[in-house]
């Protein structure tokens, strides 16, 4: 009978493995096609009610075709020569022949200091992601610097092209680095030439499965995928997948000491580990889905995309991985195969048993000291958000668009080529223009006239009127992506909105950044409390208590604030970043709190299991000793996978990768290893209040 059951279990496991391998083979190609359905245009992420969005809608009414300007700037420190002017004019003629360029192209505009020429090249917005190819052709025509003349292609179109190029190259390098990091850590953790294959194969299958659903949703415009979400999906699936694999494999190894047949050991391991893994994954999924409350389309898209990644990972890790391990049996752990010796799991964890003993002897001192250290780190928050990242600050390397913007700022009003757009009623147009011109930071205000869409306005031409509205272009004195330009837009809006009956709308590149920043602030205020509530409910249901969830959330929030404080110091003084992206605090919170609570779930679910049989305080020590090694390994894996984002030349992803890596290590080494066990041990059975376990705890009964 046992033999037949064993044969059936092996057959089922083999069929499951074959089935998942087929799924992986079919889904695999979609992982490389995600770049085909991604967009990286900030304007497409704004809510419909944003003022910049309304301005874009009005722009479509005023222009035959909406354009994004590329600014080709020629500069010579000793002054522009006749040959330079001839070269710029010849280049402009060739630019006009490039498919996607809107003609006619206005003549080159000289700077007042005589050291620069600028050619404004309007590019049809209908080109979409192909704008990168248009910019490449413009750069090829403009050529390289020579004989002291520098040539750069900048402006909104140049910047967007550089972003598209960076995001287009995410898949290969990031996936390779992530796989390499996970492989090295698994080899170190398991010290087996075989076992690392199973979690890595399962994680790869998870990523392929997630890619299919993400691709289909993005292709049908259900979600807006961008390069940032694509990069996060990669590291999240491999990081979280390896975490779940480590937890299941550790429990499986533990049960192999108690069961002779691998399928019996896996059944016991699955029953013991699956609830914690499901609770952990469910917490992350629900936390990520809270991003659907965001007003920004980019945030709303990231939530479902990342949640799909975690859901796919849960499904694969709880079906495919167990089947692989059953087929591998004890040989999967070679050369350290576990024997059936009924050994107490704590005997295999000498180091963590000693740490548990230290926590027991100094519980109150340990949790007070660790809490004080974390609180001290929060002082660094004063350095966070002093400045925000401008669009030209997004790259860790100096791109052509960044170099060009610096040249433009040095020789022209820095906002040249990327003006703010002002739409107002015709009757109030003159007053609005005068008010706008008086706003500090506005260099010039000019009307859009008949036939002026492709070039500078003709001062003698009448203003173009559409449905009783007139459009003005306001050139800003500061670079369009700078803090100064954003302050000017806010002041400009306040000034022109004050003109009675004007119904004025202000848009443009800088206005998009302003509205994105405001939407991000609103999202933080709405989403963070909801995420905390969701996590509290899940923990209360899992632990069947109220006090324990509240304390766990408090420790994770403290760890989050300490992480932000430490990261602020790292960004400012070590990495020399000019600021943080406006989306950083919210993304950091969602990932750090959702992923950080994972380790507390892994720990406290085991503590509760042990407390039922041993009592709370012995259960805390046993839970810490048994889970210490695997959770620490899981934390290192997750930190290492997110740190792989640092290989990308984008400041926002480097910052998020560093923040998650630092935060996960703090959660793993300090919060989960010391603060939570010490606090739980000090409180004792009351930690389960008002649950039944606190009332029936053997330790509590003995104390009475």
SVG drawing of the C-alpha trace seen along z (x, -y; Angstrom):
<svg xmlns="http://www.w3.org/2000/svg" viewBox="-16 -94 56 96">
<polyline fill="none" stroke="black" stroke-width="0.4" points="0.0,0.0 2.8,-2.4 4.6,-1.6 1.5,-2.3 1.0,-5.6 4.6,-6.4 4.4,-5.6 1.2,-7.7 2.8,-10.6 5.9,-10.4 3.7,-10.2 1.6,-13.3 4.8,-15.2 6.2,-14.3 3.1,-15.4 3.1,-18.7 6.7,-19.3 6.0,-18.5 3.0,-20.7 4.9,-23.7 7.8,-23.2 5.3,-23.4 3.8,-26.6 7.3,-28.0 8.2,-27.1 5.1,-28.8 5.3,-31.9 9.0,-32.4 9.1,-34.5 6.7,-37.1 9.3,-38.1 11.4,-39.5 8.5,-41.3 7.4,-43.5 9.4,-46.5 7.1,-46.4 4.1,-47.4 5.6,-49.9 5.4,-53.7 7.6,-56.3 5.7,-59.5 4.9,-61.3 1.9,-63.1 0.1,-59.8 0.2,-59.0 -1.6,-62.1 -5.2,-62.0 -7.8,-63.4 -8.7,-66.2 -5.1,-67.6 -4.7,-71.1 -1.8,-69.9 -4.0,-67.2 -6.7,-69.8 -4.0,-71.9 -2.9,-69.0 -6.4,-68.5 -6.6,-72.2 -3.2,-72.0 -4.7,-69.3 -7.4,-71.8 -4.9,-74.6 -2.4,-72.5 -3.0,-70.4 -0.5,-67.9 0.8,-67.8 4.5,-67.9 7.3,-67.3 10.3,-69.6 13.9,-68.4 16.5,-71.2 19.7,-70.8 22.2,-73.2 25.5,-74.2 28.0,-76.0 31.5,-77.4 33.2,-79.1 35.1,-81.6 31.9,-82.5 29.8,-81.0 31.5,-81.3 30.0,-81.7 30.9,-78.1 29.0,-77.1 25.9,-78.9 26.2,-77.3 26.5,-73.9 23.4,-74.5 21.4,-75.7 22.4,-72.7 21.6,-70.3 18.2,-71.9 17.4,-71.2 18.4,-67.6 16.4,-67.4 13.2,-68.3 13.6,-65.2 13.6,-62.8 10.2,-60.9 8.3,-62.1 9.7,-65.7 7.0,-68.3 7.9,-71.0 8.7,-73.7 11.6,-73.9 12.3,-77.5 15.8,-78.9 18.6,-78.5 18.1,-80.9 21.4,-82.6 22.1,-83.3 22.5,-86.9 26.2,-86.2 26.9,-84.9 28.3,-81.6 25.4,-79.3 22.9,-78.4 19.7,-76.5 17.5,-74.6 14.0,-73.7 12.9,-70.5 9.2,-69.6 8.5,-65.9 5.1,-64.4 3.8,-63.0 2.1,-60.3 5.5,-58.7 5.1,-57.5 8.0,-55.2 9.5,-55.6 10.6,-59.0 13.9,-57.4 14.6,-56.4 13.8,-60.0 16.3,-61.4 18.9,-58.9 18.6,-60.1 18.9,-63.7 22.0,-63.0 23.5,-61.1 22.9,-64.1 24.2,-66.6 27.3,-64.6 30.0,-64.7 31.8,-67.6 34.6,-68.9 37.1,-71.8 35.8,-73.3 32.1,-73.2 29.9,-71.1 26.6,-69.6 23.9,-68.1 20.3,-67.1 18.2,-68.0 14.8,-69.2 11.8,-67.1 12.1,-64.8 15.9,-64.3 15.2,-63.5 12.4,-61.1 14.6,-59.3 17.3,-58.8 14.7,-57.4 13.4,-55.0 16.9,-53.8 17.6,-53.2 14.4,-51.4 14.7,-49.4 17.9,-47.9 16.5,-46.9 15.5,-43.3 18.9,-41.7 21.3,-43.3 18.9,-43.4 17.7,-39.8 21.3,-38.6 22.5,-40.4 19.5,-39.3 20.0,-35.6 23.7,-35.8 23.0,-37.3 20.4,-34.7 22.6,-31.8 25.6,-32.9 23.5,-33.3 21.8,-29.9 25.1,-28.2 26.4,-29.8 23.2,-29.0 22.8,-25.4 26.4,-24.4 24.9,-21.9 25.6,-21.7 22.0,-20.5 19.6,-22.2 20.0,-25.8 18.5,-24.6 15.0,-24.1 14.3,-27.6 15.9,-29.3 13.9,-27.2 10.7,-27.9 11.5,-31.7 12.2,-31.8 8.9,-30.1 7.1,-32.6 8.6,-35.5 7.5,-34.0 4.0,-33.4 3.7,-36.9 5.1,-38.3 2.3,-36.7 -0.5,-38.4 1.3,-41.7 2.0,-41.7 -1.7,-41.0 -3.0,-43.6 -0.6,-46.3 -1.2,-45.3 -5.0,-45.8 -4.4,-49.1 -5.8,-47.8 -2.6,-48.9 0.1,-51.3 3.5,-49.5 6.6,-51.6 10.3,-50.8 10.3,-51.4 7.4,-48.9 9.2,-46.4 12.4,-46.6 10.6,-46.3 8.6,-43.3 11.9,-41.5 13.6,-41.9 10.4,-41.5 9.5,-38.1 13.0,-36.7 13.5,-38.1 10.1,-37.1 10.1,-33.8 13.5,-32.9 12.3,-34.0 9.3,-31.6 11.5,-28.8 13.9,-29.2 11.1,-29.0 9.6,-25.9 12.9,-24.1 14.0,-24.8 10.7,-23.3 11.1,-20.4 14.6,-19.6 13.3,-19.8 10.5,-17.3 12.9,-14.9 14.5,-14.3 11.1,-13.0 9.7,-11.2 11.2,-8.4 9.3,-9.2 9.9,-12.5 6.2,-12.9 5.3,-12.6 7.9,-15.1 6.7,-17.5 3.1,-17.1 4.1,-18.0 6.3,-20.8 3.6,-22.3 1.1,-22.3 3.5,-24.0 5.0,-26.6 2.2,-27.3 0.0,-29.3 2.8,-31.7 3.8,-31.9 0.2,-32.5 -0.3,-35.1 3.0,-36.8 2.1,-36.8 -1.4,-37.9 -0.2,-40.8 2.1,-42.0 -0.6,-41.5 -3.2,-43.5 -0.7,-46.2 0.3,-46.6 -3.3,-46.7 -3.8,-49.6 -1.9,-51.5 -5.1,-51.3 -6.3,-54.2 -3.6,-56.4 -4.5,-59.3 -1.4,-58.6 -1.9,-56.0 1.8,-54.9 1.1,-54.0 -2.2,-52.4 -0.4,-50.3 2.5,-49.3 0.1,-47.9 -1.6,-45.2 1.6,-44.5 3.6,-43.8 0.6,-42.0 0.4,-39.7 4.1,-38.9 3.6,-37.9 0.4,-35.9 2.3,-34.0 5.2,-33.4 2.9,-32.1 1.2,-29.7 4.5,-28.3 6.3,-28.1 3.4,-26.2 3.0,-23.7 6.0,-23.5 8.7,-23.7 7.2,-21.1 6.9,-18.7 10.5,-19.3 11.6,-18.7 9.6,-15.4 11.3,-14.1 14.7,-15.2 14.1,-13.6 17.0,-13.6 19.5,-13.6 18.5,-17.2 20.4,-18.2 23.6,-16.3 26.2,-16.2 24.4,-17.1 21.5,-14.8 19.2,-14.9 18.8,-11.5 15.7,-10.2 16.9,-10.8 14.0,-12.6 16.4,-15.4 15.0,-18.6 15.1,-21.3 16.8,-23.6 19.9,-21.3 20.7,-22.3 20.6,-26.0 23.4,-26.4 24.1,-30.1 20.5,-31.1 19.9,-29.1 22.7,-31.2 21.1,-34.4 17.7,-33.2 19.4,-32.6 20.9,-36.1 17.5,-37.6 16.0,-35.7 18.6,-36.9 18.5,-40.6 15.0,-40.9 14.1,-44.4 17.6,-45.9 17.7,-44.4 14.4,-45.8 14.9,-49.2 18.4,-49.5 17.4,-48.4 14.4,-50.7 16.6,-53.6 19.1,-52.9 16.3,-52.8 14.9,-56.0 18.3,-57.7 18.5,-56.8 15.3,-58.6 17.2,-61.9 18.4,-61.6 14.8,-62.3 15.7,-65.9 17.8,-65.5 15.2,-63.7 13.2,-65.7 15.2,-68.9 15.2,-68.8 13.4,-66.6 14.9,-65.1 14.5,-67.1 14.1,-65.2 17.8,-65.8 18.8,-64.4 17.3,-61.1 20.4,-59.6 23.5,-58.4 25.5,-59.1 25.7,-62.3 23.5,-61.8 23.4,-63.9 20.1,-65.5 21.5,-66.5 24.6,-68.0 22.5,-69.9 20.2,-71.2 23.2,-72.6 24.4,-74.4 20.9,-75.8 20.8,-77.0 24.2,-78.7 23.3,-80.7 19.5,-81.1 16.6,-81.5 16.8,-78.0 13.2,-77.3 13.7,-78.0 12.2,-75.3 9.9,-74.0 7.6,-76.9 4.6,-76.8 1.3,-77.0 -1.4,-79.4 -5.0,-79.0 -7.4,-81.8 -10.6,-83.4 -10.1,-85.9 -11.8,-88.7 -9.2,-88.4 -6.2,-87.5 -4.4,-90.9 -4.8,-91.1 -3.7,-87.5 -0.6,-88.1 0.3,-91.2 -0.2,-89.4 1.9,-86.4 4.7,-88.6 5.0,-90.1 5.5,-86.7 9.1,-86.3 10.8,-83.6 8.8,-84.2 11.3,-85.4 8.9,-86.1 5.2,-85.7 4.1,-85.5 0.8,-84.5 0.4,-81.6 -0.5,-83.2 -2.0,-81.9 0.5,-79.6 3.1,-79.8 2.8,-76.2 6.0,-75.1 8.1,-78.1 8.5,-81.3 5.4,-83.5 5.1,-86.4 4.5,-89.5 2.4,-91.0 0.1,-88.0 -3.2,-87.9 -3.5,-85.5 -5.1,-82.2 -8.6,-81.9 -10.2,-78.5 -13.7,-78.3 -13.2,-81.7 -9.8,-80.8 -6.3,-82.2 -3.0,-80.4 0.2,-82.0 3.6,-80.5 5.6,-81.6 9.3,-81.0 10.7,-80.3 14.0,-81.6 14.9,-78.3 15.4,-74.9 12.0,-73.3 12.7,-70.4 14.1,-72.4 12.7,-73.3 12.8,-77.0 10.7,-76.3 8.1,-74.4 7.9,-77.3 7.4,-79.7 4.5,-77.5 2.8,-77.5 3.2,-81.3 2.0,-81.7 -1.1,-79.6 -2.0,-81.6 -1.5,-84.9 -3.5,-84.0 -6.2,-82.2 -6.9,-85.5 -7.9,-87.2 -11.7,-87.4 -13.6,-85.4 -10.5,-84.3 -10.9,-80.5 -7.2,-80.2 -5.4,-76.8 -1.6,-76.5 0.2,-73.4 3.4,-72.3 6.4,-70.1 7.0,-71.8 3.3,-71.9 3.2,-68.1 5.9,-67.7 4.1,-70.0 0.8,-68.1 2.7,-64.8 4.3,-66.0 1.0,-67.1 -0.7,-63.8 2.2,-61.9 1.7,-63.8 -2.0,-63.1 -1.4,-59.4 1.0,-59.2 -1.6,-60.7 -4.3,-58.3 -2.5,-55.0 -0.2,-54.7 -3.0,-54.6 -4.9,-52.1 -1.9,-49.8 -1.3,-49.8 -5.0,-48.9 -4.8,-46.1 -1.7,-44.7 -3.2,-45.0 -6.3,-43.0 -4.2,-40.2 -2.0,-39.9 -5.0,-39.9 -6.6,-37.1 -3.3,-35.1 -2.2,-35.5 -5.7,-35.7 -4.7,-38.6 -4.8,-42.4 -1.8,-43.4 0.7,-41.4 -0.3,-42.9 -0.2,-46.5 3.3,-45.9 4.5,-44.3 3.3,-47.2 4.8,-49.7 8.2,-47.9 8.0,-47.8 7.0,-51.5 9.9,-52.4 12.2,-50.4 10.8,-52.2 11.5,-55.6 15.0,-54.6 15.6,-53.2 14.5,-56.5 16.7,-58.4 19.7,-56.3 19.1,-56.3 18.8,-60.1 22.3,-60.3 23.6,-57.7 22.0,-59.5 23.2,-62.9 26.7,-62.3 27.8,-58.9 26.1,-58.7 25.9,-62.5 22.4,-62.4 20.7,-65.8 17.4,-64.6 14.8,-61.9 12.1,-61.2 8.6,-62.3 7.3,-58.7 10.1,-57.4 8.5,-57.8 5.3,-55.9 7.1,-53.2 9.6,-52.7 6.8,-52.5 4.7,-50.0 7.7,-47.7 9.5,-48.0 6.4,-47.7 4.8,-44.9 8.0,-43.0 9.3,-43.8 6.1,-42.5 6.8,-39.2 9.6,-38.3 7.6,-39.1 4.8,-36.9 7.4,-34.1 8.7,-34.5 5.5,-35.1 3.5,-32.3 6.1,-29.9 6.3,-31.4 2.5,-31.0 2.8,-27.4 5.5,-26.7 3.7,-28.6 0.7,-26.3 2.9,-23.4 5.6,-25.1 4.2,-28.4 4.8,-31.8 8.3,-32.6 9.8,-29.2 7.8,-29.5 9.5,-32.8 12.9,-31.3 12.2,-28.2 10.6,-30.2 13.6,-32.5 16.1,-29.6 14.4,-27.6 13.6,-30.4 16.6,-32.6 18.8,-31.2 16.3,-30.8 14.7,-34.3 18.1,-35.9 19.0,-34.1 15.7,-35.2 16.4,-38.8 19.9,-38.7 18.5,-37.3 15.7,-40.0 18.2,-42.8 20.7,-41.5 18.1,-41.2 16.7,-44.7 20.3,-46.0 20.6,-44.7 18.6,-47.8 21.8,-49.8 23.3,-48.5 20.7,-50.6 21.7,-54.2 18.6,-55.7 18.7,-57.5 15.1,-56.7 15.7,-52.9 19.0,-53.0 17.4,-54.9 14.6,-52.4 17.0,-49.4 19.2,-50.9 16.2,-51.7 14.7,-48.2 18.1,-46.6 18.9,-48.7 15.4,-48.4 15.2,-44.6 18.6,-44.1 17.4,-46.3 14.2,-44.3 16.0,-41.0 19.0,-41.6 17.7,-44.1 13.9,-44.1 13.1,-40.4 16.2,-39.0 16.3,-41.2 13.6,-43.8 10.5,-41.7 11.6,-38.5 12.9,-40.6 9.7,-42.6 7.5,-39.5 9.5,-37.7 9.3,-40.6 5.5,-40.9 5.0,-37.2 1.5,-35.6 -0.1,-39.0 1.2,-39.4 -1.7,-37.3 -4.4,-39.5 -7.3,-39.2 -6.9,-35.8 -7.5,-32.4 -3.9,-31.5 -3.0,-34.2 -5.6,-32.9 -4.7,-29.2 -1.0,-29.6 0.7,-27.0 3.2,-29.6 0.4,-32.0 -1.5,-29.3 1.7,-28.4 2.2,-32.0 -1.3,-32.1"/>
</svg>
